[in-house]
Amino acid sequence: MFLISDSFPRVVPSPKESAQSVRDLTRKHNAWFKDSIPLIASENVMSPAAREVMNSDLHNRYAEGLPFKRYYQGNIYVDQIETLCEELARDVFSSKFADVRSTSGTVCNIAVLAALTKTRDKMTTVATSDGGHISHAKIGAAGVRGIKTFNYPFDEKNMNIEVEGAKRLIREVKPKVALFGQSVYLFPTPLDELRDVISEVGCSTWYDGAHVLGLIAGGRFQDPLRHGIDVVSGSTHKTLPGPQHGMILSDLPREGLETALRRGVFPGVTSNHHLHSVAALAVTLAETKEYGAAYADQIVRNAKALGQSLFERGLDVLCEHLGFTESHTLVVDVEQYHGGAKVAKSLEAANIILNKNLLPWDSDPVRPSGIRIGSQELTRIGMKEKHMAEVAELIARVTVKEEPPERVLPDVVRLKRDFTKVHYCFFEGEEAYDYPSYDGSL
Ligand SMILES: Cc1ncc(COP(=O)(O)O)c(C=O)c1O
């Protein structure tokens, strides 16, 4: 048999060398992020207490099913941790039901699809080019489930679902499920405005709150359950600063929904459900109860301040007429600086980390003309409104002023040196980017 590697002989590292390389690369990554300005809207850093339980023996264990009804032995403490985690989730989000076993936001979404839909059902969603998530789309989890998706008309000026068009779409399509929630999310969704038409067609409602769970918990964003939404899903590591994991919430408006959601998660999309993450999520939720309101408030204040500072420096931040954002996210049109890919790459060379983003009017899906910016991690490490002007100036130097990124980089590192500790948590002030390591090489 012909192997490609046969024709390209190369030096294969020994197992020890490979392991050492991975250790070295990981340390380099940690050091790089310590010296960088993190602006990806879907990321965050965990608290010291959450990191401690995440990096524990819980990681090595299995616990299929629900607490006290397991398929394995060895879950005496796991059952108590998971029960506590669910209680905290119900408490923080004032929901009747919480399932904390999905291992990511996408995994949640597949479980919810399994609970609410059958193959060939219809679902209305926000298009990916308008900020919807890939798991809501035909090419993602919705398509894998065989769901036919229909996109709400989008109001580009106000960066939100266009209400009259969405009403018409829901009436016409009569979907099984109306899905809301986005990955690029500036303003609350017009849920109340769509309530009548949803009742008229009798569809289920689902809100993917992955990006805004922390803002909802802190009372700083629309709370979908209070607006009559049937099911809320979300990953737990964006504005909710927990482990990479997922969570499903509901007030169980109809019979059978609890069983359907539980079955959707297990045996639907999980076997073991990452017990270390459940523990870290429980700690995060406890910290959210204590500090979540102050944290969410500062996230939104910082996002607005950063939007204003970037705008004042000549950047085309969307929705100036609406105060730029009511969430953690900003969107900037950087077409005049050769598009999102070029700008994101140049900023990365200055240790400013963010992502290119499609804008609703982009015609080429592989050439986004925007960038997306999130304030949640900078807020988590202690930055306030006054620091947003400094961050904006560094971004403007690379983009508007076209300074070579390597000239801006030392100033990025200098600014970041004062912001490496975790805030809004127990043991506040511990390092966010340093991890324990064994000394010496293999
Ligand atoms: C709205 C939305 N839903 C789901 C997800 C997927 O979450 P995960 O990466 O945890 O699978 C994301 C990720 O960014 C998201 O933005």
The ligand as an SDF file (V2000), in Angstrom:
LIG
                    3D

 16 16  0  0  0  0  0  0  0  0999 V2000
  -25.3350   31.0450   19.7600 C   0  0  0  0  0  0  0  0  0  0  0  0
  -24.3690   29.9110   19.9370 C   0  0  0  0  0  0  0  0  0  0  0  0
  -24.8490   28.6930   20.1650 N   0  0  0  0  0  0  0  0  0  0  0  0
  -24.0500   27.6340   20.3320 C   0  0  0  0  0  0  0  0  0  0  0  0
  -22.6820   27.7690   20.2750 C   0  0  0  0  0  0  0  0  0  0  0  0
  -21.8300   26.5630   20.3890 C   0  0  0  0  0  0  0  0  0  0  0  0
  -21.2310   26.4370   21.5830 O   0  0  0  0  0  0  0  0  0  0  0  0
  -20.0510   25.3920   21.8030 P   0  0  0  0  0  0  0  0  0  0  0  0
  -18.8620   25.9790   21.1450 O   0  0  0  0  0  0  0  0  0  0  0  0
  -19.9910   25.2970   23.2720 O   0  0  0  0  0  0  0  0  0  0  0  0
  -20.4640   24.1070   21.1440 O   0  0  0  0  0  0  0  0  0  0  0  0
  -22.1180   29.0200   20.0550 C   0  0  0  0  0  0  0  0  0  0  0  0
  -20.6500   29.1810   20.0340 C   0  0  0  0  0  0  0  0  0  0  0  0
  -20.0550   30.1800   19.9550 O   0  0  0  0  0  0  0  0  0  0  0  0
  -22.9890   30.1220   19.8720 C   0  0  0  0  0  0  0  0  0  0  0  0
  -22.5170   31.3360   19.6050 O   0  0  0  0  0  0  0  0  0  0  0  0
  1  2  1  0
  2  3  1  0
  2 15  2  0
  3  4  2  0
  4  5  1  0
  5  6  1  0
  5 12  2  0
  6  7  1  0
  7  8  1  0
  8  9  2  0
  8 10  1  0
  8 11  1  0
 12 13  1  0
 12 15  1  0
 13 14  2  0
 15 16  1  0
M  END
$$$$
